[in-house]
């Protein structure tokens, strides 16, 4: 499903954008209405279902994307065909920044749950960046944030025993949630995120549930025992 709105409609909230991160996110928060006076390219708003691909590695695109709701996984494929999930993209995150440099996308971006996005034309973002230094600085911050997140995934989720990797991932998933709740992924995705087998991922999750470190709330929702997992890592 897709629809189109103008930047002015999105900025003003006229186009059912009350929940949209375009105006509220730090990326565009510093823009003024006058910044949109000469911008005429529309924004494509799309909804992806789980398993649908937003963009593919190696393709040079002319869009970058801000996530309104939902979650994407960024996937790279190993020479043997196995997949490795290198990062998650969540609500208010921006992805596809490579397009700003006319570079091919570095990953496959695949929806993990129903995901709403705004597709922002690169030419428009560049024009706004030239008009508004605050946006240029914020784009640099987004690059830095993406690099920091990639470093964290490499160091936290690719080293150590499987139990520690799963514990670190669970703690990261609930880091910004005061209720310590998260949606737990399937064992294939867990294995691809952590560089472990699907069997090991499934066995570790089951062990955490038996030990009271992870409580099933129904469906894929779980509550994480933050204190317990933190103690596990410290010991």
N, CA, C and O of each residue as an XYZ file, in Angstrom:
940
protein
N       0.849     -1.195      0.000
C       0.000      0.000      0.000
C       0.877      1.235      0.000
O       1.871      1.299      0.723
N       0.507      2.223     -0.817
C       1.291      3.447     -0.858
C       0.368      4.630     -1.102
O      -0.737      4.477     -1.624
N       0.838      5.815     -0.717
C       0.127      7.050     -0.995
C       1.173      8.133     -1.126
O       2.337      7.929     -0.781
N       0.759      9.281     -1.624
C       1.685     10.384     -1.815
C       1.143     11.634     -1.150
O      -0.052     11.926     -1.212
N       2.048     12.367     -0.513
C       1.707     13.674      0.044
C       2.851     14.610     -0.285
O       3.959     14.167     -0.590
N       2.583     15.911     -0.222
C       3.645     16.882     -0.431
C       4.384     17.112      0.880
O       3.873     16.794      1.954
N       5.585     17.663      0.787
C       6.334     18.003      1.986
C       5.559     19.001      2.842
O       5.562     18.913      4.070
N       4.899     19.944      2.186
C       4.141     20.942      2.938
C       3.009     20.279      3.722
O       2.782     20.611      4.886
N       2.300     19.344      3.091
C       1.209     18.651      3.779
C       1.736     17.849      4.961
O       1.119     17.814      6.026
N       2.895     17.196      4.760
C       3.469     16.393      5.836
C       3.921     17.277      6.990
O       3.683     16.977      8.160
N       4.585     18.387      6.624
C       5.108     19.273      7.666
C       3.977     19.886      8.492
O       4.093     20.019      9.710
N       2.886     20.256      7.823
C       1.784     20.932      8.497
C       0.843     19.957      9.191
O       0.014     20.365     10.004
N       0.967     18.653      8.870
C       0.078     17.672      9.465
C      -1.241     17.530      8.734
O      -2.158     16.882      9.239
N      -1.358     18.127      7.544
C      -2.623     18.079      6.801
C      -2.889     16.695      6.214
O      -4.033     16.375      5.890
N      -1.856     15.874      6.074
C      -1.994     14.625      5.331
C      -1.969     13.411      6.253
O      -1.273     12.433      5.980
N      -2.736     13.477      7.355
C      -2.797     12.362      8.302
C      -1.408     11.983      8.774
O      -1.071     10.801      8.837
N      -0.605     12.974      9.105
C       0.784     12.737      9.509
C       0.981     12.983     11.008
O       2.081     13.320     11.445
N      -0.075     12.814     11.783
C       0.044     13.080     13.214
C       1.062     12.155     13.868
O       1.756     12.550     14.805
N       1.150     10.908     13.367
C       2.092      9.958     13.949
C       3.390      9.894     13.163
O       4.293      9.132     13.507
N       3.482     10.686     12.117
C       4.640     10.577     11.234
C       5.880     11.184     11.880
O       5.810     12.236     12.515
N       7.014     10.512     11.712
C       8.258     11.006     12.288
C       8.871     12.118     11.454
O       9.863     12.713     11.877
N       8.320     12.422     10.284
C       8.920     13.423      9.407
C       9.060     14.768     10.099
O      10.125     15.385     10.067
N       7.966     15.225     10.732
C       8.015     16.536     11.378
C       8.554     16.450     12.801
O       9.260     17.348     13.259
N       8.220     15.366     13.498
C       8.547     15.282     14.914
C       9.970     14.802     15.162
O      10.556     15.123     16.196
N      10.532     14.042     14.236
C      11.867     13.493     14.480
C      12.908     14.599     14.449
O      12.694     15.668     13.878
N      14.040     14.313     15.080
C      15.118     15.310     15.137
C      15.631     15.664     13.750
O      16.179     16.747     13.546
N      15.457     14.757     12.797
C      15.987     15.009     11.458
C      15.376     16.262     10.846
O      16.088     17.053     10.227
N      14.075     16.456     11.007
C      13.398     17.584     10.360
C      12.827     18.592     11.349
O      12.142     19.532     10.947
N      13.101     18.408     12.630
C      12.476     19.265     13.636
C      12.857     20.729     13.478
O      12.080     21.607     13.853
N      14.053     21.016     12.925
C      14.509     22.393     12.822
C      14.031     23.121     11.584
O      14.355     24.296     11.412
N      13.273     22.471     10.713
C      12.822     23.117      9.483
C      11.656     24.048      9.733
O      10.843     23.832     10.632
N      11.591     25.081      8.925
C      10.499     26.039      8.976
C       9.633     25.880      7.729
O      10.046     25.290      6.731
N       8.416     26.427      7.819
C       7.504     26.300      6.688
C       8.096     26.903      5.420
O       7.845     26.408      4.321
N       8.880     27.967      5.566
C       9.475     28.612      4.393
C      10.459     27.697      3.668
O      10.723     27.883      2.481
N      11.005     26.702      4.384
C      11.949     25.776      3.754
C      11.282     24.943      2.665
O      11.963     24.408      1.790
N       9.965     24.831      2.711
C       9.259     23.975      1.775
C       8.670     24.746      0.592
O       8.004     24.154     -0.257
N       8.904     26.045      0.526
C       8.246     26.872     -0.477
C       8.553     26.430     -1.907
O       7.683     26.484     -2.777
N       9.795     25.990     -2.150
C      10.192     25.628     -3.512
C      10.393     24.120     -3.674
O      10.993     23.676     -4.652
N       9.899     23.345     -2.731
C      10.038     21.890     -2.802
C       8.733     21.306     -3.307
O       7.692     21.466     -2.670
N       8.780     20.630     -4.443
C       7.555     20.150     -5.076
C       7.494     18.634     -5.209
O       6.430     18.096     -5.514
N       8.615     17.922     -4.986
C       8.566     16.473     -5.119
C       7.751     15.871     -3.980
O       7.882     16.301     -2.834
N       6.912     14.885     -4.280
C       6.070     14.293     -3.236
C       6.828     13.285     -2.392
O       7.899     12.808     -2.766
N       6.241     12.975     -1.244
C       6.730     11.908     -0.386
C       5.866     10.678     -0.643
O       4.638     10.766     -0.625
N       6.498      9.536     -0.880
C       5.761      8.280     -0.962
C       5.679      7.685      0.431
O       6.703      7.473      1.080
N       4.474      7.418      0.890
C       4.269      6.732      2.150
C       3.856      5.298      1.847
O       2.911      5.067      1.093
N       4.558      4.343      2.428
C       4.279      2.949      2.088
C       4.122      2.119      3.356
O       4.609      2.484      4.427
N       3.432      0.997      3.207
C       3.267      0.025      4.280
C       3.792     -1.309      3.790
O       3.322     -1.839      2.784
N       4.771     -1.851      4.503
C       5.331     -3.152      4.186
C       4.798     -4.193      5.163
O       4.652     -3.926      6.355
N       4.512     -5.375      4.643
C       4.144     -6.498      5.475
C       5.393     -7.298      5.829
O       6.391     -7.217      5.114
N       5.363     -8.072      6.917
C       6.541     -8.862      7.293
C       7.061     -9.700      6.129
O       6.298    -10.389      5.452
N       8.374     -9.627      5.907
C       9.003    -10.375      4.829
C       9.179     -9.596      3.542
O       9.944    -10.011      2.672
N       8.479     -8.460      3.401
C       8.628     -7.656      2.188
C       9.931     -6.851      2.250
O      10.364     -6.419      3.319
N      10.540     -6.663      1.079
C      11.826     -5.971      0.979
C      11.630     -4.517      0.582
O      10.912     -4.217     -0.372
N      12.267     -3.624      1.312
C      12.204     -2.191      1.000
C      13.202     -1.843     -0.088
O      12.845     -1.181     -1.063
N      14.452     -2.278      0.063
C      15.466     -2.101     -0.964
C      16.475     -3.226     -0.861
O      16.552     -3.919      0.153
N      17.253     -3.400     -1.933
C      18.190     -4.520     -2.000
C      19.631     -4.038     -2.091
O      19.921     -2.976     -2.642
N      20.514     -4.841     -1.542
C      21.940     -4.551     -1.602
C      22.404     -4.465     -3.051
O      21.987     -5.253     -3.900
N      23.279     -3.486     -3.320
C      23.852     -3.334     -4.653
C      23.056     -2.452     -5.583
O      23.544     -2.088     -6.653
N      21.835     -2.097     -5.201
C      20.991     -1.240     -6.032
C      21.229      0.218     -5.644
O      21.183      0.566     -4.465
N      21.481      1.059     -6.631
C      21.645      2.486     -6.385
C      20.282      3.153     -6.441
O      19.627      3.157     -7.483
N      19.861      3.714     -5.326
C      18.536      4.307     -5.260
C      18.592      5.819     -5.152
O      19.658      6.405     -4.962
N      17.425      6.443     -5.278
C      17.323      7.903     -5.160
C      16.396      8.285     -4.017
O      15.828      9.378     -4.011
N      16.243      7.386     -3.050
C      15.398      7.630     -1.890
C      16.146      7.241     -0.613
O      16.968      6.325     -0.612
N      15.845      7.951      0.466
C      16.162      7.452      1.796
C      14.843      7.377      2.545
O      13.833      7.912      2.087
N      14.849      6.721      3.688
C      13.582      6.327      4.301
C      13.582      6.624      5.792
O      14.571      6.388      6.485
N      12.465      7.141      6.275
C      12.279      7.319      7.715
C      11.132      6.409      8.156
O      10.093      6.355      7.498
N      11.318      5.704      9.252
C      10.358      4.717      9.719
C       9.334      5.383     10.624
O       9.689      5.975     11.644
N       8.075      5.286     10.254
C       6.997      5.836     11.079
C       6.640      4.877     12.202
O       6.450      5.290     13.347
N       6.549      3.601     11.872
C       6.248      2.578     12.871
C       6.721      1.242     12.322
O       6.887      1.075     11.113
N       6.938      0.291     13.229
C       7.392     -1.022     12.806
C       8.892     -1.176     12.914
O       9.555     -0.434     13.639
N       9.427     -2.153     12.183
C      10.851     -2.461     12.285
C      11.338     -3.165     11.027
O      10.637     -3.995     10.448
N      12.561     -2.814     10.617
C      13.239     -3.462      9.495
C      14.503     -4.149      9.995
O      15.096     -3.734     10.991
N      14.907     -5.197      9.298
C      16.225     -5.782      9.532
C      17.091     -5.501      8.314
O      16.626     -5.592      7.178
N      18.358     -5.158      8.558
C      19.325     -4.949      7.491
C      20.154     -6.223      7.372
O      20.806     -6.648      8.326
N      20.117     -6.820      6.192
C      20.669     -8.160      5.998
C      21.823     -8.133      5.007
O      21.744     -7.485      3.963
N      22.889     -8.838      5.342
C      23.962     -9.130      4.409
C      24.041    -10.635      4.221
O      23.720    -11.400      5.131
N      24.472    -11.058      3.032
C      24.548    -12.485      2.733
C      25.999    -12.926      2.635
O      26.816    -12.278      1.981
N      26.306    -14.030      3.290
C      27.649    -14.578      3.304
C      27.885    -15.387      2.032
O      26.928    -15.749      1.347
N      29.155    -15.676      1.703
C      29.455    -16.423      0.479
C      28.740    -17.770      0.384
O      28.455    -18.240     -0.718
N      28.443    -18.400      1.538
C      27.759    -19.696      1.512
C      26.245    -19.553      1.419
O      25.517    -20.544      1.475
N      25.773    -18.312      1.275
C      24.338    -18.081      1.149
C      23.625    -17.800      2.454
O      22.461    -17.400      2.457
N      24.319    -18.008      3.572
C      23.705    -17.719      4.865
C      23.529    -16.214      5.029
O      24.291    -15.424      4.471
N      22.521    -15.829      5.797
C      22.271    -14.410      6.020
C      22.761    -13.988      7.393
O      22.781    -14.780      8.336
N      23.153    -12.731      7.487
C      23.546    -12.151      8.772
C      22.822    -10.821      8.924
O      22.950     -9.942      8.072
N      22.075    -10.672      9.988
C      21.389     -9.425     10.284
C      22.369     -8.519     11.004
O      22.838     -8.843     12.095
N      22.680     -7.376     10.391
C      23.727     -6.510     10.923
C      23.181     -5.347     11.751
O      23.929     -4.684     12.470
N      21.873     -5.103     11.644
C      21.310     -3.985     12.406
C      19.797     -4.001     12.277
O      19.258     -4.527     11.304
N      19.108     -3.423     13.263
C      17.670     -3.223     13.195
C      17.382     -1.738     13.024
O      18.088     -0.892     13.572
N      16.345     -1.428     12.264
C      15.920     -0.049     12.028
C      14.518      0.098     12.602
O      13.589     -0.587     12.174
N      14.370      0.993     13.570
C      13.112      1.114     14.310
C      12.455      2.471     14.054
O      12.966      3.290     13.290
N      11.323      2.689     14.702
C      10.554      3.921     14.539
C      11.420      5.148     14.789
O      12.163      5.205     15.769
N      11.318      6.130     13.898
C      12.052      7.398     13.906
C      13.474      7.267     13.382
O      14.175      8.271     13.259
N      13.919      6.042     13.069
C      15.237      5.872     12.455
C      15.179      6.218     10.970
O      14.120      6.171     10.343
N      16.340      6.564     10.427
C      16.479      6.826      8.995
C      17.402      5.768      8.409
O      18.428      5.438      9.006
N      17.049      5.237      7.253
C      17.889      4.238      6.602
C      18.008      4.548      5.114
O      17.224      5.320      4.561
N      18.998      3.936      4.480
C      19.251      4.223      3.070
C      20.071      5.474      2.859
O      20.029      6.064      1.779
N      20.829      5.898      3.884
C      21.613      7.126      3.790
C      22.689      7.049      2.712
O      23.189      8.080      2.263
N      23.050      5.838      2.293
C      24.046      5.695      1.223
C      23.627      6.449     -0.032
O      24.469      6.931     -0.789
N      22.313      6.547     -0.244
C      21.808      7.198     -1.452
C      22.203      8.663     -1.521
O      22.279      9.228     -2.612
N      22.458      9.290     -0.378
C      22.887     10.690     -0.374
C      24.239     10.863     -1.059
O      24.557     11.950     -1.541
N      25.039      9.789     -1.104
C      26.359      9.829     -1.744
C      26.342      9.146     -3.107
O      27.392      8.882     -3.692
N      25.144      8.863     -3.607
C      24.990      8.161     -4.889
C      25.652      6.788     -4.865
O      26.136      6.299     -5.885
N      25.665      6.174     -3.682
C      26.244      4.852     -3.518
C      25.134      3.799     -3.472
O      24.015      4.097     -3.054
N      25.438      2.573     -3.899
C      24.436      1.500     -3.796
C      24.094      1.214     -2.333
O      24.920      1.412     -1.442
N      22.891      0.756     -2.104
C      22.519      0.325     -0.766
C      23.413     -0.837     -0.345
O      23.743     -1.698     -1.161
N      23.804     -0.861      0.925
C      24.761     -1.843      1.405
C      24.108     -3.118      1.927
O      24.791     -4.118      2.145
N      22.794     -3.092      2.129
C      22.108     -4.243      2.697
C      20.778     -4.472      1.993
O      20.319     -3.630      1.221
N      20.170     -5.604      2.263
C      18.756     -5.790      1.999
C      18.007     -5.295      3.228
O      18.344     -5.678      4.348
N      17.006     -4.459      3.040
C      16.182     -3.969      4.141
C      14.838     -4.682      4.070
O      14.083     -4.500      3.115
N      14.540     -5.491      5.081
C      13.370     -6.364      5.061
C      12.510     -6.096      6.292
O      13.024     -6.000      7.407
N      11.202     -5.976      6.087
C      10.287     -5.718      7.198
C      10.189     -6.938      8.104
O      10.050     -8.064      7.626
N      10.263     -6.711      9.425
C      10.104     -7.782     10.407
C       8.699     -7.812     10.986
O       8.291     -8.806     11.588
N       7.965     -6.736     10.806
C       6.588     -6.600     11.264
C       5.944     -5.554     10.371
O       6.654     -4.884      9.621
N       4.612     -5.385     10.420
C       4.017     -4.328      9.598
C       4.721     -3.002      9.858
O       4.805     -2.545     10.998
N       5.226     -2.389      8.785
C       6.103     -1.223      8.918
C       5.664     -0.107      7.983
O       5.531     -0.311      6.776
N       5.439      1.077      8.552
C       5.081      2.261      7.777
C       6.322      3.134      7.598
O       7.079      3.361      8.542
N       6.516      3.617      6.374
C       7.683      4.435      6.077
C       7.311      5.612      5.199
O       6.321      5.577      4.467
N       8.125      6.658      5.285
C       8.103      7.749      4.320
C       9.355      7.642      3.460
O      10.463      7.518      3.982
N       9.180      7.690      2.149
C      10.301      7.622      1.205
C      10.633      9.050      0.776
O       9.817      9.729      0.152
N      11.822      9.487      1.116
C      12.206     10.876      0.903
C      13.146     10.987     -0.288
O      14.212     10.372     -0.277
N      12.784     11.755     -1.321
C      13.674     11.917     -2.471
C      15.012     12.525     -2.056
O      15.049     13.528     -1.343
N      16.100     11.919     -2.502
C      17.434     12.402     -2.154
C      17.624     13.844     -2.608
O      18.189     14.655     -1.873
N      17.159     14.170     -3.809
C      17.328     15.535     -4.320
C      16.663     16.549     -3.395
O      17.185     17.645     -3.190
N      15.501     16.180     -2.834
C      14.798     17.076     -1.933
C      15.551     17.252     -0.628
O      15.689     18.370     -0.131
N      16.039     16.152     -0.070
C      16.784     16.222      1.193
C      18.056     17.045      1.013
O      18.413     17.832      1.889
N      18.743     16.870     -0.117
C      19.947     17.666     -0.380
C      19.617     19.142     -0.484
O      20.354     19.981      0.032
N      18.514     19.468     -1.148
C      18.121     20.874     -1.289
C      17.800     21.481      0.072
O      18.212     22.603      0.368
N      17.067     20.741      0.899
C      16.741     21.235      2.230
C      17.994     21.371      3.083
O      18.107     22.298      3.884
N      18.930     20.450      2.911
C      20.179     20.489      3.683
C      20.983     21.746      3.354
O      21.594     22.340      4.242
N      20.985     22.149      2.096
C      21.710     23.353      1.699
C      21.055     24.602      2.275
O      21.741     25.557      2.641
N      19.731     24.593      2.356
C      19.001     25.750      2.860
C      19.058     25.835      4.386
O      18.948     26.919      4.959
N      19.229     24.682      5.037
C      19.121     24.655      6.493
C      20.326     23.928      7.085
O      20.374     22.698      7.058
N      21.305     24.672      7.623
C      22.502     24.044      8.191
C      22.190     23.052      9.306
O      22.927     22.085      9.499
N      21.099     23.284     10.046
C      20.751     22.367     11.124
C      20.443     20.973     10.584
O      20.791     19.968     11.205
N      19.792     20.920      9.428
C      19.499     19.622      8.830
C      20.781     18.939      8.390
O      20.920     17.726      8.552
N      21.724     19.698      7.836
C      23.011     19.120      7.422
C      23.723     18.501      8.616
O      24.256     17.396      8.524
N      23.732     19.209      9.727
C      24.378     18.682     10.933
C      23.648     17.428     11.415
O      24.275     16.455     11.835
N      22.326     17.465     11.350
C      21.556     16.306     11.821
C      21.801     15.083     10.943
O      21.826     13.959     11.443
N      21.980     15.288      9.647
C      22.307     14.171      8.764
C      23.644     13.549      9.153
O      23.789     12.327      9.155
N      24.619     14.394      9.480
C      25.911     13.871      9.938
C      25.736     13.080     11.231
O      26.381     12.048     11.412
N      24.873     13.550     12.131
C      24.614     12.826     13.366
C      23.983     11.469     13.071
O      24.281     10.480     13.741
N      23.112     11.428     12.068
C      22.471     10.159     11.725
C      23.506      9.163     11.181
O      23.444      7.971     11.480
N      24.449      9.660     10.386
C      25.537      8.797      9.910
C      26.305      8.236     11.098
O      26.576      7.038     11.174
N      26.652      9.127     12.027
C      27.429      8.696     13.195
C      26.643      7.688     14.031
O      27.207      6.708     14.516
N      25.353      7.925     14.198
C      24.522      7.011     14.980
C      24.475      5.634     14.335
O      24.563      4.615     15.019
N      24.336      5.612     13.001
C      24.299      4.330     12.301
C      25.616      3.574     12.449
O      25.624      2.358     12.637
N      26.734      4.306     12.364
C      28.041      3.671     12.532
C      28.219      3.146     13.950
O      28.749      2.052     14.143
N      27.781      3.913     14.942
C      27.887      3.490     16.326
C      27.043      2.252     16.576
O      27.460      1.335     17.284
N      25.856      2.233     15.992
C      24.985      1.079     16.152
C      25.600     -0.152     15.496
O      25.536     -1.249     16.051
N      26.194      0.024     14.324
C      26.849     -1.096     13.653
C      28.017     -1.628     14.473
O      28.220     -2.839     14.564
N      28.786     -0.716     15.071
C      29.899     -1.138     15.934
C      29.389     -1.930     17.128
O      29.987     -2.931     17.523
N      28.283     -1.476     17.700
C      27.724     -2.161     18.862
C      27.279     -3.567     18.500
O      27.507     -4.510     19.258
N      26.642     -3.712     17.337
C      26.214     -5.042     16.914
C      27.409     -5.956     16.703
O      27.363     -7.143     17.026
N      28.485     -5.389     16.155
C      29.674     -6.199     15.896
C      30.323     -6.654     17.194
O      30.717     -7.814     17.311
N      30.439     -5.769     18.161
C      31.164     -6.096     19.385
C      30.302     -6.829     20.407
O      30.798     -7.709     21.111
N      29.012     -6.477     20.499
C      28.161     -7.058     21.524
C      27.536     -8.391     21.127
O      27.322     -9.263     21.969
N      27.248     -8.538     19.839
C      26.458     -9.691     19.423
C      27.235    -10.710     18.593
O      26.658    -11.698     18.139
N      28.519    -10.491     18.391
C      29.318    -11.423     17.590
C      30.424    -12.082     18.395
O      31.216    -12.848     17.847
N      30.486    -11.794     19.684
C      31.549    -12.346     20.513
C      30.971    -12.930     21.793
O      29.907    -12.513     22.249
N      31.679    -13.895     22.369
C      31.272    -14.483     23.629
C      30.336    -15.663     23.458
O      29.881    -15.941     22.348
N      30.041    -16.366     24.559
C      29.123    -17.509     24.514
C      27.729    -17.100     24.060
O      27.353    -15.931     24.150
N      26.970    -18.067     23.575
C      25.632    -17.793     23.051
C      24.728    -17.179     24.107
O      23.947    -16.278     23.799
N      24.821    -17.657     25.365
C      23.956    -17.133     26.423
C      24.214    -15.639     26.619
O      23.275    -14.870     26.826
N      25.469    -15.228     26.556
C      25.787    -13.819     26.729
C      25.295    -12.994     25.548
O      24.800    -11.883     25.736
N      25.421    -13.519     24.342
C      24.944    -12.790     23.163
C      23.435    -12.558     23.234
O      22.951    -11.455     22.982
N      22.701    -13.620     23.581
C      21.245    -13.488     23.680
C      20.884    -12.499     24.788
O      19.980    -11.681     24.618
N      21.584    -12.571     25.916
C      21.311    -11.651     27.024
C      21.540    -10.208     26.606
O      20.726     -9.337     26.915
N      22.641     -9.945     25.905
C      22.932     -8.573     25.473
C      21.862     -8.065     24.510
O      21.442     -6.911     24.588
N      21.426     -8.940     23.602
C      20.404     -8.535     22.645
C      19.096     -8.197     23.356
O      18.477     -7.176     23.057
N      18.671     -9.037     24.289
C      17.429     -8.780     25.015
C      17.501     -7.465     25.783
O      16.547     -6.687     25.784
N      18.628     -7.220     26.432
C      18.777     -5.970     27.172
C      18.747     -4.767     26.235
O      18.214     -3.716     26.590
N      19.305     -4.916     25.062
C      19.292     -3.795     24.104
C      17.885     -3.551     23.570
O      17.507     -2.403     23.337
N      17.113     -4.602     23.375
C      15.763     -4.455     22.838
C      14.845     -3.709     23.789
O      13.904     -3.051     23.347
N      15.105     -3.801     25.102
C      14.230     -3.133     26.078
C      14.885     -1.899     26.676
O      14.388     -1.341     27.654
N      15.996     -1.472     26.095
C      16.773     -0.372     26.653
C      15.942      0.894     26.843
O      16.119      1.603     27.834
N      15.035      1.187     25.904
C      14.250      2.421     25.978
C      12.811      2.157     26.409
O      11.955      3.030     26.262
N      12.533      0.972     26.937
C      11.168      0.616     27.335
C      11.113      0.444     28.845
O      11.683     -0.509     29.375
N      10.438      1.347     29.549
C      10.389      1.255     31.015
C       9.677      0.001     31.512
O       9.884     -0.412     32.653
N       8.833     -0.616     30.664
C       8.131     -1.837     31.054
C       8.969     -3.086     30.804
O       8.576     -4.193     31.173
N      10.136     -2.897     30.170
C      11.043     -4.018     29.877
C      10.381     -5.086     29.006
O      10.636     -6.281     29.160
N       9.526     -4.630     28.091
C       8.845     -5.548     27.180
C       9.393     -5.390     25.770
O       9.824     -4.307     25.373
N       9.370     -6.496     25.014
C       9.840     -6.456     23.631
C       9.158     -7.556     22.842
O       8.568     -8.481     23.401
N       9.257     -7.430     21.533
C       8.820     -8.490     20.629
C      10.023     -9.360     20.307
O      11.034     -8.874     19.800
N       9.908    -10.640     20.601
C      11.023    -11.557     20.374
C      10.918    -12.144     18.978
O       9.836    -12.542     18.547
N      12.025    -12.197     18.279
C      12.043    -12.658     16.900
C      12.086    -14.183     16.846
O      12.350    -14.851     17.847
N      11.820    -14.716     15.656
C      11.923    -16.152     15.460
C      13.358    -16.625     15.591
O      14.289    -15.823     15.523
N      13.542    -17.927     15.779
C      14.882    -18.445     16.035
C      15.817    -18.255     14.844
O      17.027    -18.119     15.022
N      15.254    -18.244     13.609
C      16.106    -18.017     12.434
C      16.687    -16.611     12.461
O      17.874    -16.416     12.197
N      15.838    -15.622     12.786
C      16.330    -14.249     12.861
C      17.288    -14.074     14.032
O      18.296    -13.377     13.906
N      16.989    -14.697     15.171
C      17.898    -14.607     16.312
C      19.272    -15.173     15.950
O      20.302    -14.585     16.278
N      19.270    -16.310     15.276
C      20.540    -16.903     14.861
C      21.302    -16.006     13.910
O      22.523    -15.878     14.005
N      20.560    -15.368     12.969
C      21.203    -14.498     11.989
C      21.713    -13.214     12.624
O      22.673    -12.624     12.131
N      21.088    -12.772     13.709
C      21.557    -11.578     14.402
C      22.815    -11.854     15.212
O      23.704    -11.008     15.302
N      22.883    -13.040     15.798
C      23.914    -13.327     16.791
C      25.021    -14.239     16.285
O      25.990    -14.492     17.001
N      24.890    -14.734     15.059
C      25.925    -15.615     14.524
C      25.957    -16.958     15.230
O      27.028    -17.538     15.412
N      24.782    -17.465     15.635
C      24.679    -18.777     16.268
C      23.662    -19.604     15.494
O      22.913    -19.063     14.680
N      23.630    -20.903     15.738
C      22.680    -21.750     15.032
C      21.269    -21.500     15.548
O      21.073    -21.000     16.656
N      20.294    -21.856     14.723
C      18.900    -21.689     15.146
C      18.594    -22.573     16.354
O      17.816    -22.190     17.228
N      19.205    -23.747     16.399
C      18.984    -24.641     17.536
C      19.509    -24.029     18.833
O      18.856    -24.092     19.875
N      20.703    -23.433     18.748
C      21.277    -22.795     19.937
C      20.421    -21.618     20.380
O      20.197    -21.431     21.576
N      19.944    -20.830     19.436
C      19.079    -19.694     19.772
C      17.820    -20.166     20.474
O      17.433    -19.601     21.496
N      17.173    -21.197     19.938
C      15.945    -21.717     20.526
C      16.197    -22.295     21.907
O      15.410    -22.075     22.828
N      17.286    -23.029     22.056
C      17.610    -23.645     23.339
C      17.904    -22.586     24.410
O      17.494    -22.731     25.561
N      18.611    -21.530     24.022
C      18.963    -20.479     24.978
C      17.731    -19.717     25.443
O      17.595    -19.417     26.629
N      16.827    -19.400     24.510
C      15.589    -18.707     24.876
C      14.760    -19.568     25.828
O      14.222    -19.069     26.816
N      14.661    -20.871     25.522
C      13.907    -21.772     26.396
C      14.535    -21.827     27.792
O      13.819    -21.853     28.793
N      15.859    -21.845     27.859
C      16.562    -21.853     29.139
C      16.266    -20.588     29.937
O      16.011    -20.658     31.139
N      16.300    -19.423     29.268
C      16.016    -18.160     29.944
C      14.591    -18.147     30.501
O      14.353    -17.607     31.581
N      13.649    -18.737     29.772
C      12.268    -18.794     30.249
C      12.175    -19.665     31.490
O      11.489    -19.299     32.444
N      12.847    -20.805     31.499
C      12.817    -21.690     32.663
C      13.429    -21.015     33.885
O      12.990    -21.244     35.012
N      14.442    -20.183     33.659
C      15.145    -19.527     34.759
C      14.472    -18.229     35.217
O      14.951    -17.572     36.140
N      13.366    -17.863     34.572
C      12.668    -16.639     34.959
C      13.318    -15.369     34.442
O      13.012    -14.274     34.912
N      14.214    -15.512     33.477
C      14.881    -14.349     32.908
C      14.077    -13.741     31.756
O      14.348    -12.625     31.313
N      13.089    -14.494     31.283
C      12.273    -14.059     30.150
C      10.872    -14.611     30.359
O      10.686    -15.823     30.465
N       9.880    -13.715     30.419
C       8.496    -14.124     30.642
C       7.683    -13.908     29.375
O       7.703    -12.822     28.796
N       6.969    -14.943     28.947
C       6.132    -14.858     27.753
C       4.809    -14.203     28.112
O       4.127    -14.638     29.040
N       4.444    -13.155     27.379
C       3.225    -12.395     27.652
C       2.090    -12.752     26.710
O       0.949    -12.339     26.921
N       2.394    -13.508     25.684
C       1.389    -13.834     24.679
C       1.860    -13.426     23.305
O       2.405    -12.337     23.121
N       1.650    -14.298     22.342
C       2.159    -14.031     21.003
C       3.673    -14.004     21.030
O       4.312    -14.917     21.553
N       4.241    -12.955     20.466
C       5.696    -12.806     20.465
C       6.173    -11.819     21.517
O       7.367    -11.530     21.591
N       5.253    -11.291     22.339
C       5.626    -10.306     23.345
C       6.202    -10.994     24.576
O       5.690    -12.012     25.040
N       7.288    -10.405     25.094
C       7.960    -10.951     26.261
C       8.376     -9.817     27.195
O       8.589     -8.684     26.764
N       8.486    -10.147     28.484
C       9.045     -9.213     29.452
C      10.416     -9.726     29.880
O      10.578    -10.894     30.233
N      11.391     -8.835     29.842
C      12.774     -9.191     30.129
C      13.098     -8.900     31.589
O      12.788     -7.822     32.098
N      13.721     -9.863     32.259
C      14.216     -9.676     33.619
C      15.564     -8.964     33.520
O      16.611     -9.607     33.438
N      15.527     -7.638     33.528
C      16.730     -6.845     33.302
C      17.774     -7.104     34.389
O      18.957     -7.279     34.096
N      17.328     -7.126     35.635
C      18.277     -7.340     36.740
C      18.939     -8.707     36.623
O      20.146     -8.841     36.824
N      18.146     -9.711     36.300
C      18.690    -11.055     36.193
C      19.685    -11.202     35.062
O      20.739    -11.812     35.244
N      19.373    -10.654     33.896
C      20.288    -10.752     32.752
C      21.550     -9.918     32.979
O      22.642    -10.306     32.563
N      21.390     -8.772     33.641
C      22.562     -7.964     33.964
C      23.492     -8.712     34.905
O      24.712     -8.673     34.744
N      22.916     -9.391     35.884
C      23.732    -10.183     36.806
C      24.426    -11.328     36.081
O      25.583    -11.640     36.362
N      23.712    -11.952     35.144
C      24.316    -13.038     34.357
C      25.559    -12.557     33.625
O      26.580    -13.245     33.604
N      25.473    -11.362     33.019
C      26.606    -10.837     32.264
C      27.746    -10.421     33.185
O      28.919    -10.544     32.832
N      27.395     -9.931     34.356
C      28.451     -9.491     35.282
C      29.202    -10.658     35.896
O      30.358    -10.524     36.298
N      28.532    -11.813     35.968
C      29.165    -12.986     36.541
C      29.861    -13.843     35.499
O      30.444    -14.873     35.836
